[in-house]
Amino acid sequence: MSSEPTAPALRFSMHARLRMAERDLGEEDVRITIASPASTYGPTKRARIEHYGRISDGRTITVVTNAERTVVITVIDDSKELP
């Protein structure tokens, strides 16, 4: 029997899933960014935490979660130019 603590289950909002599909980002990219971010900001006044990281293809992303880090609210591809 393992004595290692288990990470809480991670849920994705519909908005986060839509942004991930739109930006070709997978759950693993998001999980790694939350687990080992380059940096974080928060919690904000709205009880959000921003996790910043670089994924395997070199893009930088921001993952926004609730304060407990159990719900992914949105995912932003910081490498993508805005129209």
C-alpha positions in Angstrom: 0.0 0.0 0.0 1.4 3.4 -1.0 1.8 6.1 1.6 2.1 8.9 -0.9 -0.6 11.5 -0.8 -2.9 11.6 -3.7 -3.6 14.8 -5.6 -7.2 16.0 -5.5 -9.3 15.2 -8.5 -9.1 17.9 -11.1 -12.2 19.1 -12.9 -12.5 21.2 -16.0 -15.1 23.8 -16.6 -16.9 23.8 -19.9 -15.2 27.1 -20.7 -11.8 25.6 -20.0 -12.5 22.6 -22.2 -13.6 24.9 -25.0 -10.4 27.0 -24.7 -8.2 23.9 -24.6 -9.8 22.5 -27.7 -9.5 25.9 -29.5 -5.8 26.1 -28.5 -4.9 22.5 -29.0 -4.0 21.9 -25.4 -4.3 18.6 -23.6 -5.2 17.7 -20.0 -1.7 16.6 -19.4 -0.3 20.1 -20.4 -2.7 21.6 -17.9 -1.9 19.1 -15.1 1.8 19.6 -15.5 1.5 23.3 -15.5 -0.5 23.2 -12.2 1.8 20.7 -10.6 5.1 22.4 -11.6 4.4 26.0 -12.6 7.3 28.4 -13.6 5.4 30.8 -11.4 2.0 31.5 -9.8 -0.1 34.5 -8.9 -2.9 34.6 -6.3 -5.2 33.9 -4.9 -6.8 36.9 -6.4 -9.7 38.9 -5.0 -12.0 36.4 -6.8 -10.2 33.4 -5.2 -8.4 32.4 -8.4 -4.8 31.2 -8.8 -2.9 31.7 -12.1 -0.3 29.1 -12.9 2.2 30.0 -15.6 4.3 27.4 -17.5 5.9 26.3 -20.7 4.6 23.1 -22.3 6.5 20.5 -24.3 6.0 22.2 -27.6 7.6 25.4 -26.3 4.4 27.5 -25.9 3.8 29.3 -22.7 0.3 29.0 -21.1 -1.6 30.3 -18.2 -4.0 28.0 -16.3 -6.5 29.6 -14.0 -7.9 27.5 -11.2 -10.0 28.0 -8.1 -8.0 28.6 -4.8 -8.1 24.9 -4.0 -6.6 24.0 -7.3 -9.4 21.5 -8.0 -11.3 23.3 -10.8 -9.7 24.6 -14.0 -11.6 27.7 -15.0 -9.8 28.7 -18.1 -6.6 28.1 -20.1 -4.7 30.8 -22.1 -2.1 30.3 -24.7 0.2 33.2 -24.0 2.2 32.5 -27.2 -0.8 33.1 -29.5 -1.1 36.6 -31.0 -4.5 38.2 -30.5 -6.4 39.3 -33.6 
